[in-house]
Amino acid sequence: MSRRPMRRNRRRKDRHIDESWLLPYSDLLTLLVALFIVLFAMSDVDAQRYQELAEVFQSEFSSAGTGIVEYDQVPVEIPVESNEEDEVEEDESEEEEEIEDQRDTALELLQLQDLQEEIDHYIEENNLAEELGTALTDEGLLISIENEITFESASAVVNREGEEIAHEIADLLHTDPPRQIVISGHADDRPMNNEEFESNWELSVQRAVNFMGIILENDELDPARYSAKGYGEHQPILPNTSEENRALNRRVEVLVLPNFEIQTELDDLEDQ
């Protein structure tokens, strides 16, 4: 009866739990931790930190010459990091361009003012102050010519006095650098309907074209820089409530366009 307890004890001693599964399990957990670290690093992309981390895992978890993280094979979009020096240089470059633009614009404005003074001098010498006028607008230098000294009533043919004025203006429009010129015709509100013109539109357009043709008789001018428009009665400078106002509304305008925007400088001049 004493042998049976000895057998039970021997069986208990022979029982041994197999723990070999713990080794691959721990390796698996380690790999998962490494994977999550790599994913976290990639979510906050820093090329230098990611490369250092990749090299660490490459050396620690390499197996048979092949690592679990191959940096060269992982496509990572690396954003361009801001460089303070580059930003400063870019700001300085933009500031220099702005200063240069302002200088060029101011120079262009001065040139238009000089041209305006020349035309005003011509107007004064020839006692044409009531028929011709100049103004600097936000579009450029505007020269206004009343129809009474350039066209007969309801006609688009430039008369002799108008031809002389057109030739004088053509000489003044020869500038360096050359500019774009827009010539426009305007009428009053009285209806136009005769054998030649059915509306003020047609009359104003033809007057602008004919006046431009006289100006372009000057061979020093480039026709490619000239254009003509007709506004009919739709851009009056005064209400068509009297014969005097209608006479002022019947006009031809020569607009000398600047090579740069001059609105800011014009505003500054008005403030002064």
C-alpha positions in Angstrom: 0.0 0.0 0.0 3.0 2.3 0.3 4.0 2.0 -3.4 0.9 3.7 -4.8 1.5 7.1 -3.3 5.0 6.9 -4.7 3.7 6.4 -8.2 1.4 9.5 -7.9 4.3 11.6 -6.8 6.4 10.3 -9.8 3.6 11.3 -12.2 3.3 14.7 -10.7 7.1 15.2 -11.1 7.0 14.0 -14.7 4.3 16.6 -15.7 6.0 19.6 -17.3 4.3 22.6 -19.0 5.7 23.3 -22.5 6.6 27.0 -22.6 8.4 27.1 -26.0 5.5 29.1 -27.5 6.5 32.1 -25.4 9.6 32.9 -27.5 7.8 33.4 -30.9 5.0 35.2 -29.1 7.4 37.7 -27.5 9.1 38.1 -30.9 5.7 38.8 -32.5 4.8 41.4 -29.8 8.2 43.0 -30.4 7.6 43.2 -34.1 4.2 44.7 -33.6 5.6 47.3 -31.3 8.2 48.2 -33.8 5.6 48.4 -36.6 3.4 50.8 -34.6 6.5 52.9 -33.8 7.3 53.1 -37.5 3.7 54.0 -38.4 3.7 56.7 -35.8 7.0 58.1 -37.1 5.6 58.2 -40.6 2.5 60.0 -39.6 4.7 62.9 -38.4 7.0 63.0 -41.4 10.5 64.0 -40.5 13.0 62.6 -43.0 16.0 62.6 -40.7 14.2 61.1 -37.7 12.6 58.5 -39.9 15.9 57.5 -41.5 17.6 57.2 -38.1 14.7 55.1 -36.8 14.8 52.9 -39.8 18.5 52.3 -39.4 18.0 51.3 -35.8 15.3 48.7 -36.6 17.3 47.6 -39.6 20.2 46.6 -37.4 18.2 45.3 -34.5 15.7 43.2 -36.4 17.7 42.1 -39.4 17.4 38.4 -40.4 19.6 36.8 -43.0 20.6 40.2 -44.3 17.0 41.4 -44.9 15.5 43.8 -42.4 11.9 44.5 -41.5 12.3 48.1 -42.4 13.9 48.9 -45.8 14.1 52.7 -45.9 15.0 52.9 -49.5 11.9 51.0 -50.5 9.4 52.9 -48.4 7.8 55.7 -50.4 7.6 58.8 -48.2 6.4 62.2 -49.5 8.7 64.6 -47.8 7.3 68.2 -47.6 9.6 71.0 -48.3 10.5 72.6 -45.0 10.4 76.3 -44.8 13.7 78.0 -44.9 13.9 81.3 -43.1 16.8 82.6 -45.3 14.8 81.7 -48.5 11.7 83.5 -47.2 13.8 86.6 -46.3 15.3 86.6 -49.8 11.9 86.2 -51.4 10.5 89.0 -49.4 13.4 91.3 -50.3 13.0 90.4 -53.9 9.3 91.2 -53.9 10.0 94.5 -52.1 12.6 95.4 -54.7 10.2 94.5 -57.6 7.5 96.6 -56.0 9.9 99.6 -55.6 10.9 99.2 -59.2 7.3 99.1 -60.4 6.5 102.2 -58.4 9.5 104.0 -59.9 8.5 103.0 -63.5 4.9 104.0 -62.8 6.0 107.4 -61.5 8.3 107.9 -64.5 5.4 107.1 -66.9 3.2 109.5 -65.1 5.8 112.3 -65.4 6.1 111.5 -69.1 2.3 111.8 -69.6 2.4 115.1 -67.7 5.1 116.4 -70.0 3.0 115.4 -73.0 0.0 117.1 -71.5 2.0 120.3 -71.0 3.1 120.2 -74.7 -0.5 119.9 -75.8 -1.7 122.6 -73.4 1.0 124.9 -74.8 -0.2 124.2 -78.4 -3.8 124.9 -77.3 -2.8 128.2 -75.6 -0.7 129.3 -78.6 -3.6 128.7 -81.0 -6.3 130.1 -78.8 -8.2 126.8 -78.8 -9.0 126.6 -75.1 -12.7 126.6 -75.8 -12.5 123.8 -78.4 -9.7 121.5 -77.0 -8.9 120.3 -73.5 -6.7 117.7 -71.7 -7.1 115.8 -68.5 -5.2 113.0 -66.7 -7.6 110.3 -65.8 -7.2 106.8 -64.3 -7.1 105.5 -67.9 -4.4 107.9 -69.2 -4.1 111.3 -70.9 -7.4 112.3 -72.5 -7.5 114.9 -75.3 -11.0 116.2 -76.0 -11.8 118.0 -79.3 -15.2 119.5 -80.0 -16.9 118.5 -83.3 -17.6 122.0 -84.3 -14.0 122.6 -85.4 -13.5 119.2 -86.9 -16.8 118.1 -88.6 -19.8 119.7 -90.2 -23.2 118.9 -88.8 -24.3 115.3 -89.4 -21.1 114.7 -91.4 -18.1 112.4 -90.7 -15.7 114.2 -93.1 -12.9 116.0 -91.2 -12.8 119.7 -92.3 -9.7 121.7 -93.0 -9.3 123.0 -89.4 -9.8 119.5 -88.1 -7.1 118.2 -90.3 -4.6 120.8 -89.0 -5.5 119.9 -85.5 -5.1 116.2 -86.3 -1.7 116.7 -87.8 -0.5 118.8 -84.8 -1.7 116.1 -82.4 0.0 113.4 -84.5 3.3 115.1 -84.1 2.8 115.2 -80.3 1.8 111.5 -80.2 5.1 110.4 -81.5 6.7 109.4 -78.2 9.5 107.2 -76.9 8.4 104.6 -75.9 5.4 104.5 -78.1 2.0 104.1 -76.5 -1.4 102.7 -77.3 -3.9 105.3 -78.6 -7.6 105.0 -78.6 -9.7 107.5 -80.6 -13.5 107.6 -79.8 -16.4 109.5 -81.3 -19.3 110.9 -79.3 -22.7 112.5 -80.2 -25.5 114.2 -78.5 -29.0 112.7 -77.9 -30.7 114.1 -81.1 -31.7 111.2 -83.3 -29.6 110.6 -86.4 -31.2 109.2 -89.5 -30.2 110.3 -92.9 -29.0 108.7 -96.2 -25.5 108.1 -94.9 -26.0 107.2 -91.2 -28.9 105.5 -89.6 -27.9 106.2 -86.0 -25.5 108.2 -83.8 -23.5 105.0 -83.3 -22.6 104.9 -87.0 -21.9 108.6 -87.1 -19.6 108.6 -84.0 -17.7 105.5 -85.2 -17.1 107.0 -88.6 -15.9 110.3 -87.2 -13.4 108.5 -84.9 -12.1 106.4 -87.8 -11.7 109.4 -90.1 -10.0 111.5 -87.5 -7.6 108.6 -86.8 -6.9 108.3 -90.5 -5.7 111.9 -90.6 -3.4 111.3 -87.6 -1.9 108.1 -89.1 -0.8 110.1 -92.2 2.2 110.7 -90.0 4.6 107.9 -91.1 6.4 107.9 -87.7 3.3 106.5 -86.0 2.6 102.8 -85.8 -1.0 102.0 -86.9 -0.9 98.8 -84.9 -1.1 100.8 -81.8 -4.2 102.7 -82.8 -7.9 101.8 -82.5 -11.2 103.6 -82.9 -14.5 103.4 -81.0 -17.9 105.0 -81.3 -20.2 105.6 -78.3 -23.0 107.4 -80.0 -24.9 109.5 -77.4 -24.3 107.1 -74.5 -21.3 108.8 -72.8 -22.2 112.5 -72.4 -20.0 114.7 -70.3 -23.0 116.9 -69.5 -26.8 116.4 -69.6 -28.3 117.1 -73.0 -30.5 119.8 -71.6 -29.2 122.8 -73.7 -27.5 123.5 -77.0 -24.3 124.5 -75.2 -24.2 121.1 -73.4 -25.0 119.2 -76.6 -22.2 121.0 -78.3 -19.8 119.8 -75.7 -21.1 116.3 -75.9 -20.4 116.2 -79.6 -16.7 115.5 -79.5 -13.8 113.3 -80.5 -11.5 112.0 -77.8 -7.9 110.8 -78.1 -6.8 108.7 -75.2 -3.1 108.1 -74.6 -2.8 104.9 -72.6 0.1 104.6 -70.1 2.5 101.7 -70.1 1.8 101.2 -66.4 -1.1 101.7 -64.0 -1.1 105.3 -62.8 -4.2 105.3 -60.5 -2.2 105.4 -57.3 -0.1 108.3 -58.4 -3.2 110.2 -59.6 -4.8 109.7 -56.2 -1.6 111.0 -54.5 -1.7 114.1 -56.7 -5.3 114.8 -55.9 -4.6 114.5 -52.2 -1.8 117.1 -52.6 
